C-alpha cells in the first residue's frame, strides 16, 4: 500500500516538475508584461519535437537538446519583438488573443514539419533505480533535476542578481523603474527569453517519457497556468509548490479514483482556487498585485 | 485591490478554457466541388480517417494506402472506364468530427461508398448516418459493435472478440488463470472487460482488475502501480499507439514482471518507436502483415501482402503497417463490388454481403449475418524482439 502511494508520489513529483517549469515561464512574462502567454506549452512541444528530430537525424543527444533550447528561446524573443512589442496598448485580453494566435501558428508549423504523430527524444543517460519496491525511472531524476537547477536558478536570479532585481522593479513600479534607467524593452525581452528557456527545458526533459506532439502544448500549458494561478501569478515559489501538488493530486486521483478523472482534477483545482483564493496560495487577500 | 484581481483573473480563465476548446481545429482533408451522383462522371469514394489527433498512427498509413491505391487504379483506367475520385476527410480523431465529415461526404460530395473511420468511436458515430442515408460504409476499426445487426455497415479489421479468443487460448495453454486488463478508455476498449469475463469462463480464466487510460495519456504510473499490486498472472494491454507503447514502457520500467499481451491495435512501427527496448517480450495478436517473411510459402495471403509491401515502400519509403492493410482490404472490397454491380447503393450493399477477398488482414468471406468477414483464423500471435515481430504460431 505504502509502496503504491510512494510510486504515485514519484510520478506526481516528476510530472509536477514539468508543470512547475511552465508556471515559472508564465509568471516571468506576466510579472513584467502582464501578458498571459497561451503559447507557453507550445515552447515545450517545439523543443521536444525539434530535439527528437535532430537526434533522429544523427546529432548527439545533448547537442541536439542545446540547439533546440536555444532555438526555442530565440523563438520566444522573436515573439516578443515581432508581436507583443508592437502592440501599443496591451490589455490582458489582447495579450491572450495574440498569444493564442502564436500558439495556433506554432502548432500548425509543428504539424506541417513533423506530422501528426507523437515523437520522443531518446532517454537521457542514467539507470532506473528500485528503492523498497518503488521504481524510479532515470528520466524522472532528470525532470526533477531540471526543475531544481533551471527553476531554482531562475528564482535565485530574480532574487539575488542585479538583472533579476531590475525585472522585479519593472513589474512592481514600471514608471519608477524607467526613471532609474531600467530599459523596459530589455526587461521584456529577458522575460520572454526566460519563458522560452524554461518551456524548452520542460519539453526536452519530459519528451523521453511523455513524448512530444504538435497539439500537446495546450493541455500542458493549461496545467502550468493552473500552477501559476496557485502562485497568484506573482510568486515563483508558491507556483512551484502548487505545480508539484497538482502533479501529485493528479497521480493520486488516477491511481485511487479513476484515471479518466486525472485532467479533471486540475480544472477542479483551478475553479476552487479562483472562487476561494483568487490571490493564490501565498498572498494575503489585501496584498497589492505586483 | 482584491476586487480588481478577481475581476481580472476570471475572464482570463474563461478565455483560456475557450481557447482550449477551439484550439484543435485543423483540416488536412482534401475536397472538391460537388458533383451530381449518376452513372457518368467519376465514381466517388469517400473516406473519413483519424489523420490528426490521437488516432494519427492509424489514420496516416490508411490515408497513404488509399491515396496510393486510387492513383494505381486510375492509372489502370479506373473502374469500367470511369475514373475514381477519392475524397479523404480528417475527423481529427473525434466522434463529432467523424459525423460532420460523413454528413459532408453524403450530402455535398454525394459519394457512392464511404471508408472509415480509423477507430471504433468515430466509426460508431458514422454508422447511424450511413444507415439513414442508405450509403454503404466500410469501417477500418475493430469493435464488433460497429457492424452488429447493421444493414449498410461493414468492416475489415479483425473483430476484437477474435483477438481476445486468440489471446485467451494462449493464456489458457500457458496456465494463466488470473488476468489484469489495462484498456483504452474510448470505444476501442469498451466492452473488452465483459468479453474477457465471458470468454474466460470456458477457459478457467478470471479478470481480477481493470484499469483504463485515455489515448492521449502520457503517464501510466497509476494504472501500472495498481496492476503491480494485483495477483494477476498476466496482463492484457488493450490500446493503440502511442499510448499503448507508453503503457508498455511504463509497465517494464515499473517492474511489473508479468507476461503481457497486446491487441492488434499496436501492430505498427510506432510501437517500437515509443516503447523501445521495453517492447521485447510483449506478445500481440495481429494479422499476418508484419510476419510475412515467416509465413509458409503456400500461404494464400503471402503474395497479396508482399505486393502491398513492395508498392507501399516504393511510394512512401517505409514499410506499411497493419492499419494500411485494413484500408487496403476496405478499398479492394469496395472497388470489386462497384466493378461487379455499379454504384446503385442497394445493389452495392447486396454485393458487399457476398464479398470474398484474400487481403492483408485475412481471407474475407462476408455474409448477410457477418459484415466483418473474418474469424480467428485471420490472427496470429507474435512476440516483439529488437524491433521486429517473431511469429509464434500460425
Interface residues (C-beta under 8 A of the other chain):
Chain A: X3 X4 X7 X8 X10 X11 X15 X36 X38 X92 X93 X96 X100 X103 X104 X107 X108 X111 X115 X116 X117 X118 X119 X120 X123 X128 X130 X135 X137 X209 X210 X211 X215 X218 X219 X222 X225 X229 X233 X251 X252 X254 X255 X256 X258 X259 X260 X262 X263 X270 X274 X278 X279 X285 X286 X287 X288 X289
Chain B: X1 X2 X4 X5 X6 X8 X9 X10 X11 X12 X13 X15 X16 X19 X20 X23 X24 X26 X28 X51 X52 X53 X56 X57 X59 X60 X185 X211 X212 X213 X214 X216 X217 X218 X219 X221 X222 X223 X225 X226 X228 X229 X242 X246 X249 X250 X253 X254 X255 X270 X273 X274 X276
